[in-house]
Amino acid sequence: NIYYNIKDQTALKAGLFKTPFSSEYLTGAAAIDFVNRSTVVNQLAPNRQTGLQLSGSFSDADIEYRAGVFNGDRLGFSQNSDDTFLYVGRLQANLGSSEESNGSVQVGVNASYEDKQDAFGSNIQSSFEGTQTLLGSDLRYTNSGFLLSGEFIYSWLESDTGFEFNPNGYYVTAGYY
């Protein structure tokens, strides 16, 4: 990855990295709640891609944004096998104290769009050709060791042959540390 800090709270990133979709996927492996990521995130989120991303924050990091353009071929460094791009964006609000005992709320929304013209590398189905739109939202609340979090992802797949498919899913986690 290559980073360039445009301002104190704005950066440009290029390379192979996680797309800004799904709070759970953007959380490092050592910090997620369980050993594995949820099935919905593994199956529907765009995951790692080669691309360019603009990110930053407002109000002392209370509001964060990330938006990027990616090749849509997942982990490959190919020359963009279908000559189309994957567009991904995320907006997140961080409310409350950063100290766990005082409680905090993190709320995020994500969106992704791609017009796949070649079956190679599609996120959801290996044989899918057409438009793919993903929307997601997530919430995480912590207070005095209590945790409540969840995420919902919904997709619209419209194939070039007129077939429509809408895979979706969610997870909810509640617990005490």
C-alpha positions in Angstrom: 0.0 0.0 0.0 1.0 3.6 -0.6 -0.4 6.4 1.6 -0.4 10.1 1.0 -1.7 12.4 3.8 -3.4 15.3 2.0 -4.4 17.0 5.3 -4.3 16.1 9.0 -7.6 14.1 8.7 -7.6 13.2 5.0 -5.6 10.5 3.2 -5.2 8.9 -0.2 -4.4 5.2 -0.3 -3.4 3.0 -3.3 -2.7 -0.7 -3.5 -4.2 -4.0 -2.5 -6.2 -3.7 0.7 -9.6 -4.1 2.3 -12.5 -2.2 0.7 -14.4 0.1 3.0 -17.4 -2.1 3.3 -18.5 -3.9 6.6 -17.4 -2.9 10.0 -16.5 -6.5 10.9 -14.4 -6.9 7.8 -12.5 -3.7 8.5 -11.7 -4.8 12.0 -8.4 -6.5 12.3 -8.4 -10.3 12.9 -7.0 -10.0 16.4 -9.9 -7.6 17.5 -13.0 -9.4 16.1 -15.4 -10.9 18.6 -15.0 -14.5 17.4 -12.3 -16.7 15.8 -13.9 -16.4 12.4 -15.8 -13.6 10.7 -19.5 -14.0 10.2 -20.7 -16.0 7.1 -22.7 -13.0 5.7 -19.5 -10.8 5.7 -17.4 -13.5 4.2 -19.9 -14.2 1.4 -21.2 -10.8 0.5 -18.6 -8.1 1.3 -16.2 -7.1 -1.5 -13.2 -8.1 0.6 -9.7 -7.1 -0.6 -9.3 -5.4 -3.9 -6.7 -3.4 -5.8 -7.6 0.2 -6.0 -7.6 3.8 -4.8 -9.3 5.1 -1.7 -9.9 8.5 -0.1 -10.5 8.5 3.6 -10.8 11.0 6.4 -12.8 12.2 9.4 -14.6 15.2 10.8 -15.2 16.4 14.4 -12.2 14.8 16.0 -12.9 11.4 14.3 -16.6 11.4 15.4 -17.6 11.0 11.7 -15.4 8.9 9.4 -15.7 8.5 5.6 -14.0 6.2 3.1 -14.7 6.0 -0.7 -12.8 4.1 -3.3 -12.6 2.8 -6.8 -11.3 -0.8 -7.2 -10.6 -3.3 -10.0 -13.2 -5.8 -8.8 -10.9 -8.8 -9.3 -10.5 -9.4 -5.5 -6.9 -10.4 -4.6 -5.5 -10.4 -8.1 -3.2 -7.7 -9.4 -4.6 -8.3 -12.9 -5.1 -5.5 -15.4 -8.8 -5.4 -14.5 -10.1 -8.4 -16.4 -13.4 -6.9 -17.4 -12.5 -3.3 -17.8 -15.1 -2.2 -15.3 -14.7 -0.8 -11.7 -16.1 -1.5 -8.3 -17.2 1.6 -6.4 -17.4 1.3 -2.6 -18.1 3.9 0.1 -18.6 3.9 3.9 -19.8 6.5 6.4 -19.4 5.8 10.2 -20.3 7.8 13.3 -18.5 7.1 16.6 -20.6 8.4 19.5 -19.8 8.3 23.2 -16.5 7.9 25.1 -13.6 6.0 23.9 -13.3 4.5 27.4 -15.3 1.2 27.5 -16.7 1.9 31.0 -18.5 5.1 29.8 -20.2 3.4 26.9 -19.9 4.0 23.1 -21.9 3.6 20.0 -20.5 3.0 16.5 -23.0 3.2 13.6 -22.0 2.7 10.0 -23.5 2.5 6.5 -21.8 1.1 3.3 -22.6 0.9 -0.3 -21.0 -0.9 -3.3 -21.8 -0.9 -7.0 -20.2 -2.9 -9.9 -21.2 -3.7 -13.5 -19.5 -7.1 -14.0 -19.0 -7.9 -17.7 -16.8 -10.9 -17.1 -17.5 -13.8 -14.7 -13.9 -13.9 -13.4 -13.6 -12.7 -9.8 -17.2 -11.8 -9.0 -17.8 -11.5 -5.3 -21.1 -13.4 -5.0 -21.2 -16.0 -7.7 -18.4 -17.1 -9.9 -20.6 -17.2 -13.0 -22.5 -13.9 -12.5 -22.4 -11.2 -15.2 -24.5 -8.0 -14.7 -24.9 -5.3 -12.1 -24.2 -5.9 -8.4 -25.4 -3.4 -5.8 -24.7 -4.0 -2.1 -26.0 -2.0 0.9 -25.1 -2.6 4.5 -25.4 -1.1 7.9 -23.9 -2.0 11.3 -24.2 -1.0 14.9 -21.9 -1.7 17.9 -22.7 -0.6 21.5 -20.4 -1.2 24.4 -20.8 -0.2 28.0 -19.1 -1.5 31.2 -18.1 -4.8 29.6 -21.5 -5.3 27.8 -21.5 -5.7 24.1 -24.3 -5.6 21.5 -23.4 -5.5 17.8 -24.9 -6.5 14.5 -24.7 -6.0 10.8 -27.1 -6.4 7.9 -26.1 -6.7 4.2 -28.5 -6.7 1.3 -27.6 -7.1 -2.4 -29.3 -6.7 -5.8 -27.9 -8.8 -8.6 -29.4 -8.1 -12.0 -27.9 -10.3 -14.7 -27.6 -9.3 -18.3 -30.1 -12.1 -19.2 -32.8 -10.6 -16.9 -32.3 -12.9 -13.9 -32.5 -11.1 -10.5 -31.2 -12.5 -7.3 -31.1 -10.8 -3.8 -28.8 -12.6 -1.4 -28.8 -11.0 2.0 -27.9 -11.7 5.6 -27.2 -10.4 9.1 -25.5 -11.3 12.3 -26.2 -10.2 15.9 -23.7 -10.5 18.8 -24.5 -9.9 22.5 -22.1 -10.6 25.3 -20.2 -9.5 28.3 -16.4 -9.2 28.6 
